[in-house]
Amino acid sequence: MAASSLGTEPSIFLVEGEVLARAAIASYLRECGHRVIEASSEREARDFVSSTDLNIDIAICAVPEAQSASGFELARWIRSEKPNIRVLLAATVEKTAKLAADICEEGPHLRRPYEPQALLDWIKRLRA
Amino acid sequence: MVPQRNGDDDTAQSVLLVAEDDLMQRHALATMLRLASFHVYEAANAEEALRLWHSPLKFDALITDVEMPGEMDGLQLVDIIRSSDQQILLVVVSGLDLARQMRVRSQAFFRKPIETDQLIDFLQRNLGRKKDNGG
């Protein structure tokens, strides 16, 4: 739909299989002015990247350590399909939260809305 | 940090849960709803929606597709959520014409492709009315 490409804000493609972590991290990134596209699985991510014409600036592949081989494979595949996308890998939710906070620091509109530890605390509360 | 469902604060954003397995459709719908000033959480299937539902997050409305992969479809999701929450606004969307069946289970049925203006209008009217009634 055309409306999804209306904004000029940087867009983040967040691949995270755990819905509570994904929801919290996506909300965090939106709060600091980014457009976020949420993918729930590697397959969904591949389908989307290969078919979309939406601009993606950064892809965060949050893949648990146990699935690191598929995470590396996904990252390599995205880089080969869309070389302009900056691909970041995270094996733990702590690492993903840190990446999100770093991306917020880079701008463009707002600074990080709160510290990454607060984001992790929020995810912990959601999971409780 | 955590948007909650509308309570006493008239200025609070309504919080929506969108369950849709097609990423393109989910992202497009969620984007339109965000542009209309709703706070939107996304689920890729009914199980994810239920996980969000059982979290401390509170939702004013669920918008769910019917046919989704997994052990549960959108209709089962609607039934589970309705059984524990009489207040939430339930909206079902599908490519199939299920309008007649949906009258019992949900407040609204929208056939795909969704006219998002109509959906947004429906949500604004009904969530506003809920607030007016203290819901």
Interface residues (C-beta under 8 A of the other chain):
Chain A: M1 A3 S4 L6 V19 L20 A23 A26 S27 R30 R35 I37 E38 A39 S40 S41 E44 D47 F48 S51 T52 P113 Y114 A118 W122 R125 L126 R127 A128
Chain B: M1 V2 L23 M24 R26 H27 A28 T31 M32 R34 L35 Y41 E42 A43 A44 N45 E48 R51 L52 S55 P56 L57 T116
